[in-house]
Amino acid sequence: MGLVSRFVSSLRAGAVLPSPNIWQWPEVYEAENRAQDVDGAVWAALEPLADWTGDVLDVGCGDGFHLPRFAARARSVLGVEPHPPLVGRAAARVADLPGVSVLPGSAQDLPVADSSVDVVHARTAYFFGPGCQPGLREADRVLRPGGALVVVDLDGRHEPYGRWLRADLPSYRPAEVDRFFEIEGFSRTRVTTTWRFPDRPTLEAVLRIEFSRAVAERAAAEVAGLAFPVGYRVLSRRKPRGLVVGR
């Protein structure tokens, strides 16, 4: 079953879609986070899209890797994560940071009041396209009027990572995802980043948690050094001022 069909089936069952990479290998995923976007291209694209000095909610925050970055500017930061072991790891990471907290919860059921945050951020978590409407409605519920939902997602069209992704998920249609977000009123910026690793064992370990064995081996053979380009979609839309959203 492909990513989109698995995602839709999970929503219909009322379940949380697992993230096998970080759920099973959090230490390797930590190394992946450190390797991603080493030139800051995603952060630069995010800067004009929202008020990062207000109250920020990070959906699917994992073990909280990005929470300190948000905390450097935000009035408050809340990480929301469905996997209990990661909730604990995230809470430990931010324990000494004032104004930062972590709660269990899902994108479809955020543990905050209506109109209580200025930004909902999700990075490669939940918002994969068709089927994510419950999360979109929930983000609108918790956003203040004028607040922004910002989604950072991998761009399946971009080579070589997109080719590796599509090899493992042949039912995943990047054009379908793009069209979905256009219909839902999102703006889109395509960003090319560099993932750079300290050594080959780390690079290959990350590929193994992201792809099937055959695809990971092929990807490792294609990468000659310690870095490769990865494309992202940076998507955003604002909640209209005065809009009242029911649950």
N, C-alpha and C positions, 0 to 999 in steps of 0.2 A: 504494500500500500504506500502511495506517495505522500509527501509532506502535506500537501493541501488536503487530500482526502482523509489522512489520519487526523489532521487538525479539525476538520468539520465533524468527523465522527466523534472526536473527543468532546467537542462542544455540545453535540446533541445528547451525549451521555452525561453531560454535566460534570465531566472530569477535567483534571488539569493535564495538559499535554506535557509529558516528561521531557527533560533536557538531558539526554544520556551523557553528553560530554561533561558538563560541570557537575551533574548529580553524581556520576560515578568516578570522575577523575578531577576533583577540585584543584589539586596541586598542579596538574598539567594545565588546566584551564587558567590558573593564575599566570603561568608562564605565557600562555596565549594572549591574555589580556595585556601583559607587559610588552609583548611583541607587536600588538596591533597599533596601527595609525601612529607610527613613530614620529611622523612629521607634523602631526596635529591637524590634518586636513579636515577630519570630521568635526573637531572642536571649532575650527574656524567657520565651517558651514553652519554650525548650530548657533553661533554667537548672535546673529541678527534676528533669529526666529522667535525669541521669547525673552521674558524678563527673568533673567537668572539670578536677580537679587531678591526675588520674592520667596514664596513657599513652593518648593520643588518636590514632586513625588516621582520616584524612580520605580517603574513597574518591572517586575522580574529582575530585581537587583542582584540576584545570585548571592555571592558572598560579599557583596558591598564594594567591589573594586572601584566603582566610579563615585561612590558617595562622598569621599573626602574632597574630590575635585569640585563637586557641586557645593559642598559646605564652605569652601573658600570664599564664596560670594553670597550664597543664599541666606535669607533670614532664617529659614528652617528647611530641613531635608528629611524626607521620610522614604525609606526603602521598603518595598512590599515584595515578598517572596513566598511562593507556595511550599517549598521544600524545607521541612523543619531543620535538617542539619545545616543548610545554607543560611537559614535565618540566624542560627546561633553563631556561625562564622562571621556573618555581616555585623551582628550586634557587637561581637568582640572587636572587630576592626574599628568601629566608630565609638567605642565606649568612652574615650576621652575627648570626643568632639562635642562641644556644646551645640544644642539645637538640632542634633541629628539622632534619628531613631529608626528602628526596624521593626516591622510587624508582619506576622503571617497573613497571607491573603492572596487573592488571584486577581487577574485583570478584569474578570467578570464580576467581581465582588470586592471592591476596594474598601478597606476598613477606615474610611474617613467620611466626614459629613458632606452634604451637598455644598457646592460653591465654596470650597475651603482651601483650594490650592491655585497657584498661578501657572504652574507648568506640570504637565504629565509627560514624562520622558520614558521611552522604552527602546532599548538597544538590543537588537536580535532576540527579542523576547515577545512572543504572543502574536504580534500584528503581522501575520504573513499574507494577508490579502483576503480573498473570499472566505467567509465564515467567521471573521473576527468582529462582526457587528455588535455582539454583546459587549465586547471590550470598548468599542468606540462609544457606545451609549453610556457606559459606566464612566469613561473619561469625561464626557460632556457633563455628566451629573456632578462630578467632584470639582470641575474647573469653575473658577469665578468667571463671570462675563468678561470677555476680552482675553481670557487665558488661552494658552496654547498647548495642544497635543503635538508632541514631536516624536517621530519614529525613525530610528536608524536601523535599516535592514540591509542585508547583503544583496547586492545586485547580481542576479543570476545571469545577466547578459554579459558581464565583464569577464574577460579572460585573464589568467587561466582558471581562477577560482570558480567562476561560474560554470565552466565546462566540467570541472570535477564534481560540483554540486549536482548538475543535471545528470551526470552519469549515475549517481546513486539515487536520484529522485526523478526518474524519467517522466512522471506525471506532473512535475512542477513546471508551470508555464509563466516565465517572467512577464510576458506581454499581458497575460491575464491579470497578474497582480498589479501591474502598472495601471491597467484600465480600471480596475476596481477602485484604486485610490483616487484616480481622476474623477470618477463618478461620485465618490464620497467627499469631494471638495478639497483635497489636499494639493498643496504645491509640492514640487519635487525637484531636488537638486541631485545630480549624479556626482559622486566624489570618488576619485581614485586615491587610494592610500598605499602605503608600504608596510608590510609586515616584515620585521627584521628580528632575527633570533641570535642568541649569543653563541650557539654551536649547532652542529648538525643533529646530535641526539635530541635536543629540545625541539627543533623544527620537525623532525620525523615523529616524535611523540605527539605533537599537536595534530599533525595530519592524521595520525592513527585514531585520535578520539573524534575527529570531525568526519571521517569518511570510512567506508568499508575497507577491508584489508587490501583488496585488489586496486581500488582507486587510490588509496593512500600510497601504496607502493609505486604506482604509475606517477602520481604527483611528485613524490620524492625524487624519482628519476628525472623528471622534467626540470627541477630546480637545481641549478648548478652550484649556487652559493648559499648564503644565509638569509636571503630576502626574496620576496615576490610581491607583485602588485595585487591588491584586492579592491574591488569596487563596492561602493555602498549607494543605496538610495537614502537621502535625508528627506523625510516627508514631514509636512506640518500643516495644521489648520487651526484657526482660532475659533473659540466659542463666541458666537455673536453676542453683543451686549443686549441684555434684556431677555435672552432666550431662557425659557423655563423648560427643563427636561425632566420628564417623569421616569421613574424606575420601571 
